[in-house]
């Protein structure tokens, strides 16, 4: 019963998420995490109001929150997180000129 929530700042609108990106994340959960593809639920949200560090408007972020049922080993959670980070880095290239991008992935459990 995984839930994925992807947030990205509006100054990355030239490279928005696509269903293909979310499907790639679903397949990652299936192959690395042993999670049934049919149980994956994902959404993305453009963040229109944000502050990074001292508030430089050229700062940007992408954050993926991945939650799935408890019981997976720490090694599996780390592998899923690293795989997701690589998918996001690939998708959000090239970074718009003058934009400083930070990409993070948070992996957690739900009950």
N, C-alpha and C positions, 0 to 999 in steps of 0.2 A: 504494500500500500504506500509506495513512495510518493512524496510530494516535492516538487521542485519549483522554486520561485526565483526567477532571474530578474534582477533590477539593473538598469543601466542609465547613466545620466543622458540628458537630452542633447548634450553636445556631441554625442556619438550617433546621432540619428542617421548619419551616412552609412553606418554599418549595423542596422538594427538586427535583433535576433530574428530567426526564421523558424518555421516548423521543422525544417531539416536539422537545424542545430538541436532542437529539443528532442527530435527522434534519435539523433546520434547519442544524446545523453541517456535516453531510454535504453538503447542498445548496450551502452556501457554498463548500465545497471544490470541488464540481463546477463551479459557475458562475464563481468567481473564480480558482480554482487549476487548472482544466482536469483535474481528477482524476475518474476514473470512480467513480460512486456505489457500485458493487458492491464496490469495493476498500476502502471506509471501514470501520474497526473502532473502536468507542467503548465506553468503560466509565466508570462514575462510582463514587466512593467517598466515603462519609461519614467524616470524620476525627473520632474521638471524643476524642483526646488531642492538644492543640495549645497553643502559646504564641505570642502576638503581642506584640511590643514588651516592655513591663514585666510582661506576664502578666495584664492585665485580662480577666476572664472574659467581659466583654461584647464583646470584640473578636472579629471573625469574618473568614474569608477564603474566597474562591473562587479556585481556580487551575486553569487549563486548560493542559495540556501537549499541543501538537500537533506530531506528527512525520510527515513525508512524504519520499518519495524525493528525493534531491538533484537539482538541475538547474533549479529554479524561480528566477526572478529575485528580487532583493531587493524590488522593487516589488510583485511578486505575494505574497511572504511578508508584507510589511507590510500589504497590503490584506486578506489572509486574517486576519491577527492583529487588525486594527482591526474588521473585520466580526464576528469572534468575540466581541470585547470588547463590542460593542454588543448582540449577542444575549444575552450573559450579564447585562449591566446591565438589560436589559428583563425577563429571566426572574426575576431575584432581587429584583424590586420587588413590593410594598413591603418594605423591610427591617424586620424585627421591631423594635418599639419598644425603645430603649435599646441597640441593637446597632450597633457601629461596623464597617462592612463594607469590606473591601479586595478588589478583583477584579483579577486579573492573568492574562495570556495569554503563554505562551512558545511560540514557533514555532522548530522546528529541523528538521534533515535527518537521515535515516537512510540507510544503504547497504544 
